[in-house]
Amino acid sequence: MPDEIRASETPRPAPEVALGDLKEASREAAERVEMDMIRAALRKTGGNVTRAAKTLGLSRKGLQIKMRQYGLEREKNADTGGRRLND
């Protein structure tokens, strides 16, 4: 077999990646997905936290904690004059 073909078959070592970087990247990606899902559930339910929590399979309190953690507020509805919707 020619050397250039044989050389391409030799596995190259994987580049070194710090484990902390991978963990941090995974955590950040999971947070982005979670925030997107919470926003979508709140939009779908017109800002009703109780129904959004049920849609997500969370308790109302659990969703409120996550919303505070991510700095999210209930969606305001134009039909209510900008007031927050009641649960």
C-alpha positions as CSV (number, residue, x, y, z in Angstrom):
1,M,0.0,0.0,0.0
2,P,1.4,3.5,-0.8
3,D,2.7,5.5,2.1
4,E,0.2,8.4,1.7
5,I,-2.7,5.9,1.9
6,R,-1.2,4.1,4.9
7,A,-0.5,7.4,6.7
8,S,-4.2,8.5,6.3
9,E,-5.3,5.2,8.0
10,T,-3.2,6.0,11.0
11,P,-5.6,7.3,13.7
12,R,-4.8,10.8,14.9
13,P,-4.9,11.5,18.6
14,A,-7.9,13.5,19.7
15,P,-7.2,17.1,20.5
16,E,-7.0,17.7,24.2
17,V,-10.2,19.4,25.6
18,A,-10.4,20.3,29.2
19,L,-13.1,18.4,30.9
20,G,-14.3,21.5,32.7
21,D,-14.9,23.2,29.3
22,L,-17.1,20.3,28.2
23,K,-19.1,20.3,31.4
24,E,-19.6,24.0,31.2
25,A,-20.7,23.9,27.5
26,S,-23.1,21.1,28.3
27,R,-24.6,23.0,31.2
28,E,-25.0,26.1,29.2
29,A,-26.7,24.2,26.3
30,A,-29.1,22.6,28.7
31,E,-30.0,25.9,30.3
32,R,-30.7,27.4,26.8
33,V,-33.0,24.5,25.9
34,E,-34.8,24.7,29.3
35,M,-35.3,28.5,28.9
36,D,-36.6,28.1,25.4
37,M,-39.1,25.4,26.6
38,I,-40.3,27.5,29.5
39,R,-40.8,30.5,27.2
40,A,-42.7,28.4,24.7
41,A,-44.9,26.9,27.4
42,L,-45.7,30.3,28.8
43,R,-46.5,31.7,25.4
44,K,-48.7,28.6,24.6
45,T,-50.7,29.1,27.9
46,G,-51.0,32.9,27.6
47,G,-48.7,33.4,30.6
48,N,-50.5,31.0,32.9
49,V,-47.8,29.6,35.1
50,T,-49.9,26.7,36.5
51,R,-50.8,25.4,33.1
52,A,-47.3,26.0,31.7
53,A,-45.9,24.0,34.6
54,K,-48.3,21.2,33.9
55,T,-47.3,21.2,30.2
56,L,-43.7,20.9,31.2
57,G,-44.3,18.2,33.8
58,L,-43.2,20.5,36.7
59,S,-44.9,21.7,39.8
60,R,-46.0,25.4,39.8
61,K,-43.4,26.2,42.5
62,G,-40.7,24.4,40.5
63,L,-41.5,26.4,37.4
64,Q,-41.5,29.6,39.4
65,I,-38.1,28.8,40.8
66,K,-36.7,28.2,37.3
67,M,-38.3,31.4,36.0
68,R,-36.6,33.3,38.8
69,Q,-33.3,31.5,38.2
70,Y,-33.4,32.5,34.5
71,G,-34.8,35.9,35.1
72,L,-38.0,35.1,33.1
73,E,-41.4,36.7,33.6
74,R,-44.8,35.7,32.5
75,E,-45.7,36.8,29.0
76,K,-47.9,39.9,29.0
77,N,-51.0,39.7,27.0
78,A,-52.1,42.7,24.8
79,D,-55.8,41.8,25.6
80,T,-55.2,42.6,29.3
81,G,-53.7,46.0,28.7
82,G,-50.2,44.9,29.5
83,R,-51.1,43.6,32.9
84,R,-49.8,40.2,34.0
85,L,-52.1,37.4,33.7
86,N,-53.5,35.6,36.9
87,D,-52.8,31.9,37.4
